Structure formats: structure tokens, C-alpha cells
């Protein structure tokens, strides 16, 4: 399976500092990717990290690539929800490039609508 992953470097999760939240996301996602044998695709050779921190940049690179991937992996709904609710049309376009959207940390709030 080929996939791309997203880390929100501007969020504090569960009372952790931003640096601790970044580390938590990265460690959890990398373990999941390894366990599931998901190969990470780096769309932009100029990109510093193998993951994306800006959904708009990911969408731009996906549009240039013009091909789909197996999965889009991120830590939790909380890490991407701001983008989903602020740019719902762009979220629909972004997720259309993937067969599956994967949350590594299962959401605690069961009232989330099917916006994702």
C-alpha cells in the first residue's frame, strides 16, 4: 500500500506542548505505517519532511501528480478538523485522491458527522 501522512505541528493535544504533540503524532503514525506495511510517497522532492503539515500544500501536490493513493494517514480527527470545517470543498477534493482516510488514534467523540 502507498500512502501519505499528515502531522499538525500547530496543535496541542491532550494538554501536551506543541513539541510533545508533534512527537506523539509522528511516533504513533510511524508505528502504524510500519505495522501496516504502508509505503510513504513523497510527492515533492523539495519537501523537507516525508510528511505534510499544510493540507493546502498537499492538495497542490496531489493535483500536480494527478494520481490516487491507497491511504491518507493522520493522528486523529482533531488534527485535521480545522481544515475540514474551514475548507469543506477542498477537503472533499483532497480526500478524493485516496481510497481510505485513516485515523491512527480512534476518535473519542462519537457524535462526528460523516463530513469525513
N, C-alpha and C positions, 0 to 999 in steps of 0.2 A: 504494500500500500504506500502511496505517496501522499504527503500532506504538508501543510503549512501551519505554523503555530503563532499565536499572538500572546504577548505579555503586556499588561497595562502597567507602565512604570510610573504612573501619576496617581495611583490609588493606594490607600492604606486599608488593608484587610484585617478584620478581627482585632483592631486596636494595635496592630503592628506598625512599625515605622515604614516609610516608603521603601527603604532599602531592604528591610526584612520581608516586606510583601513581595518585592521583586524576586528575592531569593526563594521564597516559598513557592511562588508561581513557577519559576524556572526549574527548581528541583522536582516538583510534582509532575510537571509536564514532561520533562526529560525521562523520568522513571516510567511514565505511562507510554511514551513513544518507544522506549526500549522494550518494555513488556509486550507491547502490541506489534512490535517489529515494523513500525511506521518510518519510512524513509523521508527525511526532511528535504524539501525542494527549496532552493534559494533562487528566486526569480531574478533578482537584480544583483549582478556581480559586484557592484559598487557598495552594496549594503554592508554595514559593519558587522551586524549580528546575523545569526541564522534565523532569527525570529523577527516578527513585526511588532512595532509599538504604536504605529499610527495606521488605523484602518483605511484612511484615505490613500495612503501610500500603497497599501496592499491592493486596494481596488484599482488604482492606477496601473500597477504592475500586472495584475490579472488581466486587465483589458488589453494591455500590450501583448501579453502571452497568448491570449485567445484560445486557451485550452483549459479543461477542467481537471480537478484533482479529487482524490478519494476523500480527504478529510481536512477540516479546519479545526484545529485544537486550541482551546484556551482553558484557563483555570476554572472559571465559574461564570455564571450569568452576570454577576456583579461586575466583573472586569470588562464586559463589553456592553452592558446595558445603556450607558450614556450614549454611545454611538447608535444603538438600535432605536432609542426613543427620539434622539435628536435628528437622525437622518434615516427614517424608515425606508424610503425608496432606495437609498444607497445600500442599506443592509440587505434588502431583497436582491439587489443586483450582486452584491458581494457573495452572499450565500448560494446564489445560483451556480457559481463556479465549482461548488463542492457537492459530492454525493452525500456527505454526512457532516454534521456540526457536532463536535464532541466537547463536553464539559468534563474536565478531569475531576473536579470536586462537584459532587452532585448538589444541586440546589436545595436549600433548606426550606425555602418558601414554595409551597405547593400551589399558590394562587397565581402563578405566572401564566399569562395568556399565551396562546400559540403564535406570538409575534416572531418567535424564533423558529 
